[in-house]
Amino acid sequence: MMDLDKIAEIFAGGSYEIANVQRLVIQPKSILRGFKTVQYGFLFIVRGEAKMHVNGTAYDLLPGTVVHAAPGMQMDSRVIGQSELEYFIVFYRWNKHANDTAAVELDTHFKLESGANPRLLEALIMIQQKARATGGIGKLHVKELFLGIMHQVLVGCKSREEGRSPGQKIIEEAIAYISGHYMEPLTLGELAELHGMSPKQFSYFFHKYTGYRPIDYVIHYRMERARELLKAGSYPISDIAVSVGYANPLYFSRMFKKKFGVSPSAYREQEESHKDVGQS
């Protein structure tokens, strides 16, 4: 793995721009062979598990794993387990006119293990939404988001290198578990028991490392998923409710309104009106 402080120095002072951000969901057991990279980029795993080879080097991918690759590298991957693999890719390019050696130093592949982090997921969602911003202020915001993401990742890696409390490791595992089972009934007692803690201990450590109480985080995660489905298509709201863990669509609608200030149907209307304005 590259030196963490060196990575920080490169991106703090380098001349580069964010080229694109993609969010992908790959079905279980999918296999990708013979893919060749064309840009520099970071791959951020947020859900699921996979095995990846980059130029023959094997990497295990889990929530919280970050992989860097440079142009011209051969990649193969296989999704393992029953869960989908979800990840973000942040592509970037160096300013060829700048007189720096950062592109040469990053002309390699490596893995970072920052640990699962709900705040990092929120930042990745934000940068993906803003990636196509135009104008100086918009591009500055995208770069600000990217630097914030890299700061979270590198700080997470640093803390893991220096040693973590047992509680932090368990909470990282709990976050990964929630991301794969959010559509199922989840209670504080069950989550605590699953991770070998009392409910009081589990709630304490979860809040300490994430800023959320466990069930508040489950609700937050479900509502974010629901919002994405409302943006993605005209699925019946009752179907969306079930897909994020709520058998009662009325209760789901109340929870959604509490989170976002509008009902699911009103949110969908807002999104459709924004699309219409953008197309006119």
Buried (B, 14 or more C-beta within 10 A) or exposed (E): EBEBEEBBEBBEEBEBEBEBBEBEEBEBEEEEEEEEBEBBBBBBBBBBBBBBBBEEEEBEBBBBBBBBBBEEBBBBBBBBEEBBBBBBBBBBBBEEEEEBEBBEBBEEBBBBBBBBBBEBBEBBBBBBEBBEBEEEEEBEBBBEBBEBBBBBBBBBBEBBEEEBEEBBBBBBBBBBBBBBBBEEEBEBEEBBEBBEBEBEBBBBBBBEBBEBBBBBBBBBBBBBBBBEBBBEEEEEBBEBBBBBBBEEBEEBBEBBBEBBEEBBEBBBEEBEEEEEEEEE
